[in-house]
Amino acid sequence: MGNPNKSYSPFKDAKFLTGLFDLVTALVIFFVGKYACAALEDVKFVILSVQPVFVMLVIGFFQRDQAERDAGVQLRFLK
């Protein structure tokens, strides 16, 4: 199950970084739309259309990791 001597670093994990980027992007878009302009419906549309892309990326990362586990390959992290 990986190298027991290595500690997990979330900032080297693509799933974590993608989720964090999704969260920050959604919050920035929401608050900029809320306080900087009156087009809140447009901001909601952008959030709802961009967020599924990040969800699909995370799902893809999990599927890749599961396939690598099934093949017996050690999981890789960003370097």
C-alpha positions as a Markdown table, in Angstrom:
| # | Residue | x | y | z |
|---|---|---|---|---|
| 1 | Met | 0.0 | 0.0 | 0.0 |
| 2 | Gly | 2.7 | 2.5 | -0.7 |
| 3 | Asn | 5.9 | 3.4 | 1.2 |
| 4 | Pro | 5.2 | 3.5 | 5.0 |
| 5 | Asn | 8.2 | 5.8 | 5.5 |
| 6 | Lys | 6.7 | 8.6 | 3.4 |
| 7 | Ser | 4.1 | 10.9 | 5.0 |
| 8 | Tyr | 1.1 | 12.1 | 3.1 |
| 9 | Ser | 1.3 | 15.7 | 1.9 |
| 10 | Pro | -2.1 | 17.0 | 0.7 |
| 11 | Phe | -0.4 | 19.8 | -1.3 |
| 12 | Lys | 1.3 | 17.1 | -3.5 |
| 13 | Asp | -2.0 | 15.3 | -4.2 |
| 14 | Ala | -3.8 | 16.3 | -7.4 |
| 15 | Lys | -7.2 | 15.5 | -6.0 |
| 16 | Phe | -6.8 | 17.8 | -3.1 |
| 17 | Leu | -5.3 | 20.6 | -5.2 |
| 18 | Thr | -8.2 | 20.3 | -7.7 |
| 19 | Gly | -10.8 | 20.4 | -4.9 |
| 20 | Leu | -9.0 | 23.4 | -3.3 |
| 21 | Phe | -8.8 | 25.3 | -6.6 |
| 22 | Asp | -12.6 | 24.5 | -7.2 |
| 23 | Leu | -13.4 | 25.9 | -3.7 |
| 24 | Val | -11.4 | 29.1 | -4.1 |
| 25 | Thr | -12.6 | 29.7 | -7.6 |
| 26 | Ala | -16.3 | 29.3 | -6.6 |
| 27 | Leu | -15.9 | 31.6 | -3.6 |
| 28 | Val | -14.1 | 34.3 | -5.6 |
| 29 | Ile | -16.7 | 34.2 | -8.4 |
| 30 | Phe | -19.5 | 34.3 | -5.8 |
| 31 | Phe | -18.2 | 37.2 | -3.7 |
| 32 | Val | -17.0 | 39.2 | -6.7 |
| 33 | Gly | -20.5 | 38.8 | -8.2 |
| 34 | Lys | -22.2 | 39.6 | -5.0 |
| 35 | Tyr | -20.4 | 42.7 | -4.1 |
| 36 | Ala | -18.9 | 44.0 | -7.4 |
| 37 | Cys | -21.9 | 43.7 | -9.8 |
| 38 | Ala | -25.6 | 43.3 | -9.9 |
| 39 | Ala | -25.6 | 40.2 | -12.2 |
| 40 | Leu | -25.9 | 37.6 | -9.5 |
| 41 | Glu | -27.8 | 35.2 | -11.9 |
| 42 | Asp | -24.8 | 35.3 | -14.3 |
| 43 | Val | -22.4 | 34.5 | -11.4 |
| 44 | Lys | -24.6 | 31.5 | -10.3 |
| 45 | Phe | -24.6 | 30.3 | -13.9 |
| 46 | Val | -20.8 | 30.4 | -14.1 |
| 47 | Ile | -20.4 | 28.6 | -10.8 |
| 48 | Leu | -22.9 | 25.9 | -11.8 |
| 49 | Ser | -21.3 | 25.4 | -15.2 |
| 50 | Val | -17.6 | 25.3 | -14.1 |
| 51 | Gln | -18.0 | 23.2 | -10.9 |
| 52 | Pro | -18.9 | 19.9 | -12.6 |
| 53 | Val | -15.6 | 20.1 | -14.5 |
| 54 | Phe | -13.7 | 20.0 | -11.3 |
| 55 | Val | -15.9 | 17.2 | -9.9 |
| 56 | Met | -15.2 | 15.1 | -13.0 |
| 57 | Leu | -11.5 | 15.8 | -12.7 |
| 58 | Val | -11.5 | 14.5 | -9.1 |
| 59 | Ile | -13.6 | 11.4 | -10.1 |
| 60 | Gly | -11.0 | 10.8 | -12.9 |
| 61 | Phe | -8.2 | 11.0 | -10.4 |
| 62 | Phe | -9.9 | 8.5 | -8.1 |
| 63 | Gln | -10.5 | 6.1 | -11.0 |
| 64 | Arg | -6.9 | 6.4 | -12.1 |
| 65 | Asp | -5.7 | 5.7 | -8.6 |
| 66 | Gln | -8.0 | 2.7 | -8.3 |
| 67 | Ala | -6.8 | 1.3 | -11.6 |
| 68 | Glu | -3.2 | 1.7 | -10.5 |
| 69 | Arg | -3.9 | 0.0 | -7.1 |
| 70 | Asp | -5.6 | -2.9 | -9.0 |
| 71 | Ala | -2.5 | -3.2 | -11.3 |
| 72 | Gly | -0.2 | -3.2 | -8.3 |
| 73 | Val | 1.4 | 0.1 | -9.2 |
| 74 | Gln | 2.5 | 2.4 | -6.3 |
| 75 | Leu | 0.4 | 5.6 | -6.3 |
| 76 | Arg | 2.2 | 8.7 | -7.5 |
| 77 | Phe | 1.9 | 12.2 | -6.1 |
| 78 | Leu | 2.8 | 15.5 | -7.8 |
| 79 | Lys | 6.5 | 16.3 | -7.5 |
